[in-house]
Amino acid sequence: MKLNIPQAIRWTGDELYLLDQTKLPGEVVEEKQETIEMVWHAIKQLKVRGAPAIGVSAAFGLIVGIRDATNLPLEKFIIHIAKQAAYLDSSRPTAVNLHWSMVRMVNKAKSQSANSSAELYKALVEEAEAIDQEDKAFCLAMGEYGAPLIKEGMGVLTHCNAGSLVTSGIGTATAPMYVAHQNGVPFRVYADETRPLLQGARLTSWELQMAGVDVTLITDNMAGHLMSKGLIDLVITGTDRVAANGDVANKIGTMSVAILAHHFNIPFYVACPSSTIDFASTTGDEIEIEEREWDEVTSFGSRQTAPEGIKVCNPAFDVTPNRFVSGLITEKGIVRAPYRENLAELFDAHQSR
Amino acid sequence: MKLNIPQAIRWTGDELYLLDQTKLPGEVVEEKQETIEMVWHAIKQLKVRGAPAIGVSAAFGLIVGIRDATNLPLEKFIIHIAKQAAYLDSSRPTAVNLHWSMVRMVNKAKSQSANSSAELYKALVEEAEAIDQEDKAFCLAMGEYGAPLIKEGMGVLTHCNAGSLVTSGIGTATAPMYVAHQNGVPFRVYADETRPLLQGARLTSWELQMAGVDVTLITDNMAGHLMSKGLIDLVITGTDRVAANGDVANKIGTMSVAILAHHFNIPFYVACPSSTIDFASTTGDEIEIEEREWDEVTSFGSRQTAPEGIKVCNPAFDVTPNRFVSGLITEKGIVRAPYRENLAELFDAHQSR
């Protein structure tokens, strides 16, 4: 069965197309990235979002930014590459994968033994394609390892969007679902709408629906009720960052889902490519929680839904303690408690991004 | 300190004014009810909402519907009263207090020993005013019993709107907050926005803000996170129906809040006038959960936020098992477990509405 899933990033060999995710699900618009400035704005304005997808987009975006400069002498071309990479890197300072991708491309340029700018350009295209392929392979591996968790007839809950839209492949949390679906396993997905920005309603339910997965949209406060009614057998979410001890930082609301799952004896898994593991954070307590703008909570679209001047809390993330996590689905297999030991064993604990 | 809270229902002695709650918080519009048809539509269209407020509105609405008919002979006037009451009763068939209020008014008319239609009319105005006064007194009593739960510096979480807007008094869940506020106790309230209909954002945060209570609006999925950060010391919600064993049916999401509060050792109280106790329901399992329209979840205002054709769940209520309830704040005092015995003892278990 061929999967029909949206492609956040499409590289034709010489052109980069990005899906404008800010318009979803109302309009499906793929934009050809004519200039590096377009890519910069696409990242800045969240047209492309999610750590892996940003890293891949930036690698191809850099190619867009250097392809017309291969007539420069090699030394000047390398300086140009570094400048363009630094420019793209400035589009979203907190995106770890963006910085990592730009460092990798520039290091490649500097360490390359190319004899000409044209030759170096070709090597960098290959490097960007390698970054893209690695991301696709990581998604697929998480899918293969995670799919056996999904048994026939199960109800699977997910929170926020950790789907194909945030990667160049089949997503992180969605990867096991897509692989199980391709294997012909019948199951149901419940997608939390994920206030305030509604990634679950706008993105997750859209991409799963497109792929033909049986998906039902719910408001965040319904998940516990469905659990109590026996409709949910498994939870899989993504993550923004996992501490060395297995504490999971993810979209606000994830921790509540994990505690409710624990209460109802429902397994709670987190899809977690190794790039998301932050061995520098000993525990989740060290992960800083971003506080976002108040108007995300007080309005919807252009319509104000709360009284003028009302105080608001708007933490973007919460931290799920490791004891509520049944397992981390990584590209090297499912890691279980004790997480500190098992993560360090499976991955090089001293690696940095 | 005089409380500045919105009045859902205002009776001047001969005129009825209802606040149009569908326009809140953007517009504050009080509508003079010229005819019984206007009252019928106000109830139907949820301009007035909440069991106690509907009961009181209907009692005064009946007065509006009979005030021009006192020239009828007494016998015909009584028939007219019964007809008008049946008409008003048809505006929202599932509203328990609406039916109860109409039965009480008609019984009063039939049992009255008035010598003239004018005399009977006067007695019915007094009955409607008695229903109104009783509701106000119940709210105040719940407030007095519940207020001591709120200590200086506490963070109090509430879900949905069980405020002054659903009663003719100071609300149910909000009553302890208003009394504590009047007593000069400083505390903070967190109001869950309460998807899908956002009663917390539109109504609770508005009325608490108006009263000068320190209130912060959050999305439903933030409550657990705030609990984990030690910001919430007490939860008080309202209820739509309490079973004889203390199981609590209330707005979707309440059960999840209760389980999370239990997990974090935070007391969870339910404000519950005796009119809400359904001794005919042995446990909460017998309470039917209304499933509402799908478009409440897929759109907001006129803006669609989910893909076309997406499947949706939309249960209006959930049932919180009695073991998660620290106490029921009633007009006769706080009732604690074992609920079946203690509720039956405090109230007449055989009473019917």
HADDOCK unambig.tbl for C-alpha pairs under 7 A between the chains (distance, minus, plus):
assign (segid A and resid 25 and name CA) (segid B and resid 306 and name CA) 6.51 0.50 0.50
assign (segid A and resid 25 and name CA) (segid B and resid 307 and name CA) 5.52 0.50 0.50
assign (segid A and resid 195 and name CA) (segid B and resid 219 and name CA) 6.49 0.50 0.50
assign (segid A and resid 196 and name CA) (segid B and resid 219 and name CA) 6.78 0.50 0.50
assign (segid A and resid 201 and name CA) (segid B and resid 305 and name CA) 6.50 0.50 0.50
assign (segid A and resid 201 and name CA) (segid B and resid 306 and name CA) 4.97 0.50 0.50
assign (segid A and resid 202 and name CA) (segid B and resid 305 and name CA) 5.94 0.50 0.50
assign (segid A and resid 202 and name CA) (segid B and resid 306 and name CA) 5.03 0.50 0.50
assign (segid A and resid 202 and name CA) (segid B and resid 307 and name CA) 6.75 0.50 0.50
assign (segid A and resid 206 and name CA) (segid B and resid 307 and name CA) 5.66 0.50 0.50
assign (segid A and resid 215 and name CA) (segid B and resid 311 and name CA) 6.68 0.50 0.50
assign (segid A and resid 216 and name CA) (segid B and resid 310 and name CA) 6.82 0.50 0.50
assign (segid A and resid 216 and name CA) (segid B and resid 311 and name CA) 4.71 0.50 0.50
assign (segid A and resid 216 and name CA) (segid B and resid 312 and name CA) 5.09 0.50 0.50
assign (segid A and resid 216 and name CA) (segid B and resid 313 and name CA) 6.81 0.50 0.50
assign (segid A and resid 217 and name CA) (segid B and resid 311 and name CA) 6.13 0.50 0.50
assign (segid A and resid 217 and name CA) (segid B and resid 312 and name CA) 4.80 0.50 0.50
assign (segid A and resid 217 and name CA) (segid B and resid 313 and name CA) 6.58 0.50 0.50
assign (segid A and resid 218 and name CA) (segid B and resid 312 and name CA) 6.09 0.50 0.50
assign (segid A and resid 218 and name CA) (segid B and resid 313 and name CA) 5.64 0.50 0.50
assign (segid A and resid 219 and name CA) (segid B and resid 195 and name CA) 6.48 0.50 0.50
assign (segid A and resid 219 and name CA) (segid B and resid 196 and name CA) 6.77 0.50 0.50
assign (segid A and resid 219 and name CA) (segid B and resid 297 and name CA) 6.84 0.50 0.50
assign (segid A and resid 220 and name CA) (segid B and resid 220 and name CA) 6.87 0.50 0.50
assign (segid A and resid 220 and name CA) (segid B and resid 221 and name CA) 6.18 0.50 0.50
assign (segid A and resid 221 and name CA) (segid B and resid 220 and name CA) 6.18 0.50 0.50
assign (segid A and resid 221 and name CA) (segid B and resid 221 and name CA) 6.84 0.50 0.50
assign (segid A and resid 221 and name CA) (segid B and resid 252 and name CA) 6.50 0.50 0.50
assign (segid A and resid 221 and name CA) (segid B and resid 253 and name CA) 4.36 0.50 0.50
assign (segid A and resid 222 and name CA) (segid B and resid 252 and name CA) 6.30 0.50 0.50
assign (segid A and resid 222 and name CA) (segid B and resid 253 and name CA) 5.85 0.50 0.50
assign (segid A and resid 224 and name CA) (segid B and resid 256 and name CA) 5.36 0.50 0.50
assign (segid A and resid 225 and name CA) (segid B and resid 318 and name CA) 6.26 0.50 0.50
assign (segid A and resid 252 and name CA) (segid B and resid 221 and name CA) 6.49 0.50 0.50
assign (segid A and resid 252 and name CA) (segid B and resid 222 and name CA) 6.29 0.50 0.50
assign (segid A and resid 253 and name CA) (segid B and resid 221 and name CA) 4.36 0.50 0.50
assign (segid A and resid 253 and name CA) (segid B and resid 222 and name CA) 5.86 0.50 0.50
assign (segid A and resid 256 and name CA) (segid B and resid 224 and name CA) 5.35 0.50 0.50
assign (segid A and resid 297 and name CA) (segid B and resid 219 and name CA) 6.83 0.50 0.50
assign (segid A and resid 305 and name CA) (segid B and resid 201 and name CA) 6.47 0.50 0.50
assign (segid A and resid 305 and name CA) (segid B and resid 202 and name CA) 5.93 0.50 0.50
assign (segid A and resid 306 and name CA) (segid B and resid 25 and name CA) 6.49 0.50 0.50
assign (segid A and resid 306 and name CA) (segid B and resid 201 and name CA) 4.96 0.50 0.50
assign (segid A and resid 306 and name CA) (segid B and resid 202 and name CA) 5.03 0.50 0.50
assign (segid A and resid 307 and name CA) (segid B and resid 25 and name CA) 5.53 0.50 0.50
assign (segid A and resid 307 and name CA) (segid B and resid 202 and name CA) 6.76 0.50 0.50
assign (segid A and resid 307 and name CA) (segid B and resid 206 and name CA) 5.66 0.50 0.50
assign (segid A and resid 310 and name CA) (segid B and resid 216 and name CA) 6.80 0.50 0.50
assign (segid A and resid 311 and name CA) (segid B and resid 215 and name CA) 6.67 0.50 0.50
assign (segid A and resid 311 and name CA) (segid B and resid 216 and name CA) 4.70 0.50 0.50
assign (segid A and resid 311 and name CA) (segid B and resid 217 and name CA) 6.14 0.50 0.50
assign (segid A and resid 312 and name CA) (segid B and resid 216 and name CA) 5.08 0.50 0.50
assign (segid A and resid 312 and name CA) (segid B and resid 217 and name CA) 4.81 0.50 0.50
assign (segid A and resid 312 and name CA) (segid B and resid 218 and name CA) 6.11 0.50 0.50
assign (segid A and resid 313 and name CA) (segid B and resid 216 and name CA) 6.80 0.50 0.50
assign (segid A and resid 313 and name CA) (segid B and resid 217 and name CA) 6.59 0.50 0.50
assign (segid A and resid 313 and name CA) (segid B and resid 218 and name CA) 5.65 0.50 0.50
assign (segid A and resid 318 and name CA) (segid B and resid 225 and name CA) 6.27 0.50 0.50
